[in-house]
Amino acid sequence: MMAKITFVFGLLLVVLGVAGYVLTGSMHPTALIPCWFGIGLWVCAAAASRDNPGGKRTVDEASAWRMLWMHIAVTLGLLGFLFPGFMAVKDLVKAHVAQAPVPFPAAVHEQLVMAAVCLVFVLLCVRSFIAARRSRVG
């Protein structure tokens, strides 16, 4: 289930990156940064959704494989929350202190949206990890 959710959030990030790039006149390639995070999530989702990679693994090994890739995905999501969120807040605070407008408002908006999308993804992953842990223990 989480692999499918990971794919959807990857798609959201790719759409965000492409939209940001196109809406800013295709002049700022840094607007495509969310795309790279989205592609990373796609890779993790594809690897996690494979039931038996290589065809020679036991059920426990396949489960460990899926868990590994989902942990990599949540790490990407956490980085996708922290770095853009930090950059957006830094720019907003700098503009507020200088009592000036934000220099690149489209970039700040895209960073905030990326941070929000990644935060929701991380929270869903954590909830899923807790539920999986409880089902194994109980």
C-alpha positions in Angstrom: 0.0 0.0 0.0 2.7 2.5 0.9 4.5 1.8 -2.3 1.5 3.1 -4.2 1.2 6.1 -2.0 4.9 6.8 -2.5 4.4 6.7 -6.3 1.5 9.2 -6.0 3.6 11.6 -3.9 6.4 11.2 -6.4 4.0 12.1 -9.2 2.8 15.2 -7.2 6.4 16.3 -6.9 7.2 15.8 -10.6 4.0 17.8 -11.5 5.0 20.5 -9.0 8.5 20.8 -10.5 7.3 20.9 -14.1 4.6 23.4 -13.3 7.0 25.6 -11.5 9.5 25.5 -14.4 6.9 26.2 -17.0 5.0 28.9 -15.0 8.3 30.8 -14.4 9.0 31.0 -18.1 11.3 27.9 -18.3 14.2 30.1 -17.3 15.0 28.7 -13.9 16.1 25.0 -13.9 16.2 25.0 -10.1 12.4 24.9 -10.3 12.8 21.3 -11.5 14.3 20.2 -8.1 11.0 18.7 -6.9 11.1 16.5 -10.0 14.3 14.9 -8.9 12.8 14.1 -5.5 9.7 12.7 -7.2 11.8 10.5 -9.5 13.7 9.3 -6.4 10.3 8.4 -4.8 9.3 6.5 -8.0 12.5 4.5 -7.9 11.8 3.6 -4.2 8.2 2.8 -4.9 9.2 0.5 -7.8 11.8 -1.3 -5.8 9.5 -1.7 -2.8 6.7 -3.0 -4.8 8.7 -5.9 -6.2 7.5 -8.9 -4.2 10.5 -11.1 -4.8 13.4 -9.3 -6.4 15.8 -11.7 -8.1 13.3 -14.6 -7.6 15.5 -16.2 -5.0 14.4 -14.5 -1.8 12.3 -15.8 1.1 9.3 -14.0 2.3 11.3 -12.5 5.2 14.0 -11.3 2.8 11.4 -9.7 0.5 9.8 -8.0 3.4 13.3 -6.6 4.5 13.8 -5.5 0.9 10.5 -3.6 0.9 11.2 -2.1 4.3 14.7 -0.9 3.2 13.3 0.9 0.1 10.5 2.5 2.1 13.0 3.8 4.7 15.0 5.3 1.8 11.8 6.8 0.5 10.9 8.4 3.8 14.5 9.7 4.1 14.0 11.4 0.7 10.7 12.8 1.9 12.3 14.1 5.1 15.1 15.8 3.1 12.4 17.2 0.7 10.7 18.7 3.7 13.7 20.1 5.6 15.8 21.7 2.8 13.0 23.5 0.8 11.2 24.4 4.1 14.4 25.9 5.5 15.2 27.8 2.3 11.6 29.3 2.1 11.6 30.3 5.8 15.1 31.8 5.4 13.9 33.9 2.4 10.7 35.0 4.1 12.5 36.0 7.3 15.2 37.9 5.3 12.5 39.8 3.4 10.6 40.5 6.6 13.7 41.8 8.5 14.6 44.0 5.5 11.0 45.1 5.1 11.3 44.3 1.4 9.4 42.0 -0.9 10.5 38.5 -1.3 13.0 38.5 -4.3 11.6 35.3 -6.0 8.1 34.7 -4.7 7.4 31.9 -7.2 10.5 30.0 -5.8 9.4 30.5 -2.2 5.9 29.3 -3.0 7.2 26.2 -4.8 9.5 25.5 -1.8 6.7 25.8 0.6 4.4 23.5 -1.4 7.2 20.9 -1.8 7.9 21.1 1.9 4.2 20.6 2.7 3.8 17.7 0.2 6.9 16.0 1.7 5.8 16.5 5.2 2.4 14.8 4.6 4.3 11.9 2.9 6.7 11.6 5.9 3.8 11.6 8.3 1.9 8.9 6.3 5.1 6.8 6.2 5.6 7.1 10.0 2.0 6.2 10.6 2.5 3.1 8.3 5.7 2.1 10.0 4.1 2.3 13.5 1.1 0.2 12.3 3.5 -2.4 10.7 5.5 -2.6 13.9 2.4 -3.0 16.0 1.1 -5.8 13.7 4.5 -7.7 14.0 4.7 -7.3 17.8 1.0 -8.0 18.6 
